[in-house]
Amino acid sequence: TMATKTTSPSMRRALARNIRAHLARLEWSEAELARRSGVSQKHINNATNQRTTSSIEVVDALARGFKVPAWMLLVEGFEDIDGVSAMQLSEIVAVWIGADDSARRAITTAVRKHL
């Protein structure tokens, strides 16, 4: 089977920006991320410069290296969304995933009140 790739320009751009942002925040080099993720430094460099596509497996490995959910590397503006940190947003998503239909309806109603 063919691996899913970050082929859209917006996904490649988001991945590049988010890798760079995480590296800067953690004060890591590409070599450090390569060591922690198992992804080659060359691929990391190419991804941060939008010169390559990355499989979902590579995105997942990078996320594990950073210790963040993979979706955070593919969404623009992960750092702070209207005062909600990326980790808080991740917790919200985890609650949503584990919620039954009744709880999801309650969450949806509560969110709509604040929009």
C-alpha positions as CSV (number, residue, x, y, z in Angstrom):
1,T,0.0,0.0,0.0
2,M,1.1,3.6,-0.6
3,A,1.9,5.6,2.5
4,T,-0.1,8.7,3.1
5,K,2.1,11.8,2.4
6,T,2.0,15.5,3.3
7,T,1.6,16.4,-0.4
8,S,-0.5,19.5,-0.2
9,P,1.5,22.8,-0.1
10,S,-0.4,23.9,3.0
11,M,0.5,20.7,4.9
12,R,4.2,20.9,3.9
13,R,4.2,24.6,4.9
14,A,2.6,23.8,8.3
15,L,4.9,20.9,8.9
16,A,8.0,23.1,8.1
17,R,6.9,26.0,10.3
18,N,5.9,23.7,13.2
19,I,9.2,21.8,13.1
20,R,11.1,25.1,13.1
21,A,9.0,26.5,15.9
22,H,9.5,23.4,18.1
23,L,13.2,23.3,17.4
24,A,13.5,27.0,18.4
25,R,11.3,26.6,21.5
26,L,13.3,23.6,22.7
27,E,16.6,25.1,21.5
28,W,17.3,21.9,19.6
29,S,19.3,21.4,16.5
30,E,18.0,19.3,13.6
31,A,20.6,16.7,14.7
32,E,19.0,16.5,18.1
33,L,15.6,16.0,16.6
34,A,17.0,13.3,14.3
35,R,18.5,11.5,17.3
36,R,15.3,11.7,19.3
37,S,12.9,10.8,16.4
38,G,14.9,8.4,14.3
39,V,14.2,10.5,11.2
40,S,17.3,11.4,9.2
41,Q,18.7,14.9,9.7
42,K,18.7,15.3,5.9
43,H,14.9,14.6,5.8
44,I,14.3,17.0,8.7
45,N,16.2,19.7,6.8
46,N,14.3,19.0,3.6
47,A,11.0,19.1,5.5
48,T,11.8,22.3,7.2
49,N,12.6,23.8,3.8
50,Q,9.6,22.3,2.1
51,R,11.7,20.3,-0.3
52,T,10.2,17.0,0.4
53,T,6.9,15.3,1.4
54,S,6.7,13.3,4.6
55,S,4.8,10.1,5.2
56,I,2.4,9.9,8.1
57,E,4.9,7.5,9.7
58,V,7.6,10.2,9.5
59,V,5.3,12.9,10.9
60,D,4.4,10.5,13.7
61,A,8.1,9.8,14.5
62,L,8.9,13.6,14.5
63,A,5.9,14.1,16.9
64,R,7.2,11.4,19.2
65,G,10.6,13.1,19.2
66,F,9.0,16.3,20.2
67,K,6.6,14.5,22.6
68,V,3.5,16.1,21.0
69,P,0.5,14.7,19.1
70,A,1.2,14.3,15.4
71,W,-1.7,16.6,14.4
72,M,0.1,19.5,16.1
73,L,2.8,19.3,13.4
74,L,0.2,19.5,10.6
75,V,-1.9,22.4,11.9
76,E,-0.8,26.0,11.4
77,G,-0.7,28.2,14.5
78,F,-0.4,25.4,17.0
79,E,1.4,27.5,19.6
80,D,-1.5,29.5,21.0
81,I,-5.0,29.6,19.7
82,D,-6.9,32.5,21.3
83,G,-5.4,31.8,24.7
84,V,-5.7,28.0,24.5
85,S,-2.3,26.4,24.5
86,A,-1.5,23.6,22.1
87,M,-1.3,21.1,25.0
88,Q,-4.7,22.3,26.3
89,L,-6.1,21.9,22.8
90,S,-4.6,18.4,22.7
91,E,-6.4,17.5,26.0
92,I,-9.7,18.8,24.6
93,V,-9.3,16.6,21.5
94,A,-8.5,13.6,23.7
95,V,-11.6,14.2,25.8
96,W,-13.7,14.5,22.6
97,I,-12.3,11.3,21.2
98,G,-13.1,9.4,24.4
99,A,-16.6,10.9,24.7
100,D,-19.8,9.1,24.0
101,D,-22.5,10.8,21.8
102,S,-24.3,12.4,24.8
103,A,-21.1,13.9,26.1
104,R,-20.2,15.2,22.6
105,R,-23.5,16.9,22.3
106,A,-23.0,18.5,25.6
107,I,-19.5,19.7,24.6
108,T,-20.8,21.0,21.3
109,T,-23.6,22.9,23.1
110,A,-21.1,24.5,25.5
111,V,-18.7,25.5,22.8
112,R,-21.4,27.1,20.7
113,K,-22.4,29.3,23.6
114,H,-18.9,30.7,23.6
115,L,-18.5,31.3,19.9
